[in-house]
Structure formats: structure tokens, C-alpha cells
Amino acid sequence: MSLQTIGPVVLAGAGKMGLALARGWLAAGLEPKNLVLVDPNPGEHTITFAVKTGASLVPNAGGIAPAVLVLAVKPQIIGEVMAQLRPVVGAQTLVVSIAAGISIAQIATGLGTDRVVRTMPNTPAQIGKGVTGAVAGSDVGADDRQTANALLKAAGQVTWFDDETALDAVTAVSGSGPAYVFNLVEALAAAGVAQGLPEEQAMMLARQTVIGAAYLLEAEPTISAGTLRENVTSPKGTTAAALEVLMGAEGFGPLLDRAVTAARKRSEELGRG
């Protein structure tokens, strides 16, 4: 489906993630006249985006009949935002939510519609390298799903789930995942400094190592991460010595399992309010 045929798209919440999605939509063909940013207190970045792209920027959605309403606000304020938006949600409106932990049922109750697609993108969407998990509500038809998929694909890859509870795990793995990778870079650089490297060079080495490894994963999609790891590892070599620690009883596996479990638990807590 072409984004040129979709509109108006109302984006409620023009923060970093909201604007990242909007940039992708415009780049994929959405007409600026069909993009409306709703933000009662827009920041400088939002104002600049609207001026440069020609998208509308309004304090509220009054008088607009959105074909698609995208909820990109913080979970902590979504209740009051939905109360303000409910009057403009009609039979023609598909709702797409990227609010972490907020269930389809909560959105349906807040906006008075079951045409809801709940999603969880991640921050690499800002450069078109994101990945989004999505679940369709009970009244979402095939056309609605195609519309949502076209909007989400503008930010990267999309994967659909039948069970909404999977999105708590998606949030914990890919939604929060970039922060885990960034922390790995910090830790790897700090370990380099501990081994005597200058701080600036240690950080450059750590950053570029992760960037290069990510490009290898992308360049070789049919090769598993395990095989790529084995390709770096010589028997009884330096990498093998390091992996003996990282793959040990207190290494990456158990540590990430605890981290992802904690993130999922928090996503579930946010959904309960």
C-alpha cells in the first residue's frame, strides 16, 4: 500500500519517536498536507519539523476527522490524551498505538473504538533501521492491517503477533534493547581503559566494533549470530578465553535473561496502570 493514498494521519505526541516515524512516513510518500501533529506544548524540534516539512502543527485535534490516529505519548499521560482525542475518533479512524504497556482494551475503552493496532517500535526507527512488533485488535480488518504495516515499515522491519501479551516481551527485547547495546559499548570502552588504553581511543574502538558487528549481521542475514561468533573464535585463542567468561554461569546469557525479565515485568506493570 502506498502512503500517498493515506490521510489525514494525526500524530498525537511529536517527541523523538513520533517525529522519527513521521520522517519515515514523509520519505515513503505521505503527503505533508495529510500529516497533522498534535502537541499543546511543542518543543523547538517539533516546530522546526513542521516548518521544514509543511506538516500541520496544532494544539488539539478538534475539527479533524483522522483516517489514522497514531498515539505516540508517554504511558503516564495517555489517559488524559485519549479523553481529549475521543471526540474526533469516528468510524473512519484506525488507531495505531506505540505507547509502551498500554493494552488494546485500554485504548479501545479510552477512545471508544476497537479498530486498534498496538505496536512497539524502537529508537533505530529514527534512521529507518528500527524493528516493530504489532498486534491487531478485534475490529482491525485486512485493509487496516495493510495501512498500519505501510506506516510502520517506513521506520524499518515489522513483525506481527497474534497474542498481545507477546508485546511485553517485544518491549523487553527490542524496545529497550538498543539501550542494552549502548551500555555494552560503555562497558567495553571502560574495560579498554582498565587495560591501559586512552579513554577516547577505547570508546572509538568499542563503538566501531559494535557498528561493524551489526553491519556483518545485516550483510549476512542467512548466517546465524552463533556462526558469526564462531567465525571470530580460534580454538584456545584470545576470543575463546573471553567467551569462556561471557558464556559462563554468570555471563551474558543469565544476565540478559534477568534484564529482559525485569523489563517485561515493568511493561506489564505499566499496562495495569
C-alpha positions as CSV (number, residue, x, y, z in Angstrom):
1,M,0.0,0.0,0.0
2,S,1.3,3.5,-0.9
3,L,1.3,6.1,1.8
4,Q,0.2,8.6,-0.8
5,T,-3.3,7.2,-0.5
6,I,-3.5,7.6,3.3
7,G,-4.7,10.6,5.2
8,P,-5.2,12.5,7.2
9,V,-2.7,10.9,9.6
10,V,-2.9,12.5,13.1
11,L,0.2,12.1,15.2
12,A,-0.6,12.7,18.9
13,G,2.8,13.2,20.6
14,A,5.6,14.7,18.5
15,G,8.5,13.6,20.6
16,K,11.6,11.8,19.3
17,M,9.9,8.6,18.4
18,G,6.8,10.3,17.0
19,L,8.9,12.6,14.8
20,A,11.1,9.6,13.7
21,L,8.1,7.8,12.5
22,A,6.8,11.0,10.8
23,R,10.1,11.5,8.9
24,G,9.8,7.9,7.6
25,W,6.2,8.4,6.5
26,L,7.1,11.6,4.5
27,A,10.1,9.9,3.0
28,A,7.9,7.0,2.0
29,G,5.4,9.2,0.2
30,L,2.9,10.5,2.8
31,E,1.8,14.0,1.6
32,P,2.8,16.7,4.1
33,K,-0.8,18.1,3.9
34,N,-2.0,14.8,5.2
35,L,0.1,14.8,8.3
36,V,-1.1,16.6,11.4
37,L,1.0,16.9,14.6
38,V,-1.0,17.4,17.8
39,D,1.1,18.9,20.6
40,P,-0.2,21.5,23.0
41,N,3.3,22.4,24.1
42,P,5.6,21.7,21.1
43,G,9.3,21.9,21.5
44,E,11.8,23.6,19.1
45,H,12.4,20.3,17.2
46,T,8.7,19.8,16.6
47,I,8.2,23.4,15.4
48,T,11.2,23.2,13.1
49,F,10.0,19.9,11.7
50,A,6.5,21.3,10.9
51,V,8.0,24.4,9.3
52,K,10.5,22.4,7.2
53,T,8.1,19.7,6.0
54,G,4.9,21.6,5.7
55,A,3.1,19.3,8.1
56,S,0.4,20.9,10.2
57,L,1.1,21.6,13.9
58,V,-2.0,22.1,16.1
59,P,-2.5,22.2,19.9
60,N,-5.5,19.9,19.7
61,A,-7.3,17.7,17.1
62,G,-10.6,19.5,17.2
63,G,-12.4,19.6,13.8
64,I,-10.2,16.9,12.3
65,A,-11.5,13.5,11.1
66,P,-8.4,11.3,11.1
67,A,-8.1,8.3,8.9
68,V,-5.3,7.2,11.2
69,L,-4.6,8.3,14.7
70,V,-1.2,7.5,16.0
71,L,-0.7,7.6,19.8
72,A,2.9,8.4,20.5
73,V,2.6,9.7,24.0
74,K,4.1,8.6,27.3
75,P,2.0,5.8,29.0
76,Q,1.8,8.0,32.1
77,I,-0.4,10.6,30.3
78,I,-2.2,8.5,27.8
79,G,-5.4,8.6,29.7
80,E,-5.9,12.3,29.6
81,V,-4.7,12.4,26.0
82,M,-7.3,9.9,24.9
83,A,-10.0,11.8,26.7
84,Q,-9.1,14.9,24.6
85,L,-8.9,12.9,21.4
86,R,-12.0,10.7,21.8
87,P,-14.4,13.2,20.1
88,V,-12.5,13.1,16.8
89,V,-12.3,9.3,16.6
90,G,-15.0,8.1,14.2
91,A,-16.0,5.1,12.2
92,Q,-13.3,6.0,9.7
93,T,-10.5,6.1,12.2
94,L,-7.8,3.4,12.6
95,V,-5.8,3.8,15.9
96,V,-2.2,2.9,16.0
97,S,-0.5,3.0,19.4
98,I,3.2,2.9,20.3
99,A,2.6,3.6,24.0
100,A,4.5,1.0,26.0
101,G,2.5,-1.3,28.1
102,I,-0.9,0.1,27.2
103,S,-3.3,-2.7,26.2
104,I,-5.6,-2.7,23.2
105,A,-8.5,-2.9,25.7
106,Q,-7.4,0.2,27.5
107,I,-7.1,2.1,24.2
108,A,-10.4,0.8,23.0
109,T,-12.1,2.0,26.2
110,G,-10.4,5.3,26.1
111,L,-11.2,6.1,22.5
112,G,-14.4,4.3,22.0
113,T,-13.2,2.1,19.1
114,D,-11.9,-1.5,18.7
115,R,-10.1,-0.6,15.5
116,V,-6.8,-0.5,17.4
117,V,-3.3,-1.7,16.4
118,R,-0.9,-1.9,19.3
119,T,2.8,-1.7,18.4
120,M,6.2,-1.4,19.9
121,P,8.9,0.2,17.7
122,N,12.5,1.0,18.9
123,T,14.7,4.0,18.6
124,P,16.7,2.9,15.4
125,A,13.4,3.9,13.7
126,Q,15.0,7.3,13.7
127,I,17.3,6.2,10.9
128,G,15.0,3.7,9.2
129,K,16.7,0.7,10.9
130,G,14.0,0.0,13.6
131,V,12.0,-3.1,14.2
132,T,8.4,-3.0,15.3
133,G,6.2,-5.7,16.9
134,A,2.5,-5.3,16.2
135,V,-0.8,-6.8,17.3
136,A,-4.2,-6.1,15.7
137,G,-7.4,-5.6,17.7
138,S,-10.6,-7.4,17.1
139,D,-12.1,-4.9,14.6
140,V,-9.0,-4.4,12.6
141,G,-9.6,-5.6,9.0
142,A,-7.2,-6.6,6.3
143,D,-7.1,-3.1,4.8
144,D,-6.4,-1.6,8.3
145,R,-3.6,-4.0,8.8
146,Q,-2.1,-3.1,5.4
147,T,-2.4,0.6,6.3
148,A,-0.7,0.1,9.7
149,N,2.0,-2.1,8.1
150,A,2.8,0.6,5.5
151,L,3.2,3.2,8.2
152,L,5.3,1.0,10.4
153,K,7.5,-0.2,7.6
154,A,8.6,3.3,6.9
155,A,10.7,3.0,10.1
156,G,12.2,-0.5,9.5
157,Q,11.1,-4.1,9.8
158,V,7.7,-5.1,11.1
159,T,6.7,-8.4,12.7
160,W,3.1,-9.3,13.7
161,F,1.9,-11.3,16.7
162,D,-1.5,-12.9,17.4
163,D,-1.1,-12.8,21.2
164,E,-1.0,-9.3,22.7
165,T,1.0,-10.5,25.7
166,A,3.9,-11.0,23.3
167,L,4.3,-7.3,23.2
168,D,5.6,-7.1,26.7
169,A,8.4,-9.4,25.7
170,V,8.9,-7.4,22.5
171,T,9.2,-4.3,24.6
172,A,11.8,-6.0,26.8
173,V,13.9,-7.4,23.9
174,S,13.8,-4.9,21.1
175,G,12.0,-1.9,22.5
176,S,14.5,-1.5,25.3
177,G,17.3,-3.4,23.5
178,P,19.2,-0.5,22.0
179,A,19.9,0.7,25.5
180,Y,21.5,-2.7,26.3
181,V,23.7,-2.4,23.2
182,F,24.7,1.2,24.2
183,N,25.6,0.0,27.7
184,L,27.7,-2.7,26.2
185,V,29.7,-0.1,24.3
186,E,30.2,1.9,27.5
187,A,31.3,-1.2,29.4
188,L,33.6,-2.4,26.6
189,A,35.2,1.0,26.4
190,A,35.6,1.1,30.2
191,A,37.3,-2.3,30.1
192,G,39.7,-1.0,27.5
193,V,40.6,1.9,29.7
194,A,41.2,-0.5,32.6
195,Q,43.7,-2.3,30.3
196,G,45.6,0.9,29.7
197,L,44.0,2.4,26.6
198,P,43.4,6.1,26.4
199,E,39.7,6.9,27.1
200,E,38.9,8.5,23.7
201,Q,40.5,5.7,21.7
202,A,38.9,3.0,23.9
203,M,35.5,4.5,23.1
204,M,36.2,4.7,19.4
205,L,37.3,1.0,19.3
206,A,34.2,-0.1,21.3
207,R,31.8,1.9,19.1
208,Q,33.2,0.8,15.8
209,T,33.4,-2.8,16.9
210,V,29.7,-2.9,17.7
211,I,28.9,-0.9,14.5
212,G,31.0,-3.3,12.4
213,A,29.5,-6.4,14.0
214,A,26.0,-5.0,13.4
215,Y,26.8,-4.5,9.7
216,L,28.0,-8.1,9.5
217,L,24.7,-9.3,10.9
218,E,22.9,-7.2,8.3
219,A,25.2,-8.2,5.4
220,E,24.9,-11.9,6.2
221,P,21.2,-12.5,7.0
222,T,21.3,-16.2,6.3
223,I,24.2,-16.8,8.7
224,S,23.3,-17.2,12.4
225,A,24.7,-15.0,15.1
226,G,26.2,-18.1,16.6
227,T,28.0,-19.0,13.4
228,L,29.4,-15.4,13.1
229,R,30.6,-15.7,16.7
230,E,32.3,-19.0,15.9
231,N,34.0,-17.4,12.9
232,V,35.8,-14.9,15.2
233,T,36.8,-17.6,17.7
234,S,40.0,-19.6,17.2
235,P,40.4,-22.6,19.4
236,K,42.2,-21.7,22.6
237,G,42.7,-18.2,21.3
238,T,42.1,-14.8,22.9
239,T,38.4,-14.7,21.9
240,A,37.8,-18.1,23.3
241,A,39.3,-17.0,26.6
242,A,36.9,-14.1,26.7
243,L,33.9,-16.1,25.7
244,E,34.6,-18.6,28.4
245,V,33.8,-15.8,30.8
246,L,30.9,-14.2,28.8
247,M,29.2,-17.6,28.2
248,G,29.8,-18.8,31.7
249,A,27.3,-19.3,34.5
250,E,27.4,-15.6,35.3
251,G,27.9,-14.3,31.8
252,F,25.8,-12.7,29.1
253,G,23.0,-15.3,29.0
254,P,21.9,-15.3,32.6
255,L,22.5,-11.5,32.9
256,L,20.4,-10.6,29.8
257,D,17.7,-13.1,30.9
258,R,17.4,-11.2,34.2
259,A,17.4,-7.8,32.5
260,V,14.8,-8.8,29.9
261,T,12.6,-10.3,32.7
262,A,12.8,-7.1,34.7
263,A,11.9,-5.0,31.6
264,R,8.9,-7.3,30.8
265,K,7.7,-7.1,34.4
266,R,7.8,-3.3,34.2
267,S,5.9,-3.3,30.9
268,E,3.2,-5.4,32.5
269,E,3.1,-3.0,35.5
270,L,2.6,0.0,33.1
271,G,-0.3,-1.8,31.5
272,R,-2.0,-2.3,34.8
273,G,-1.7,1.5,35.4
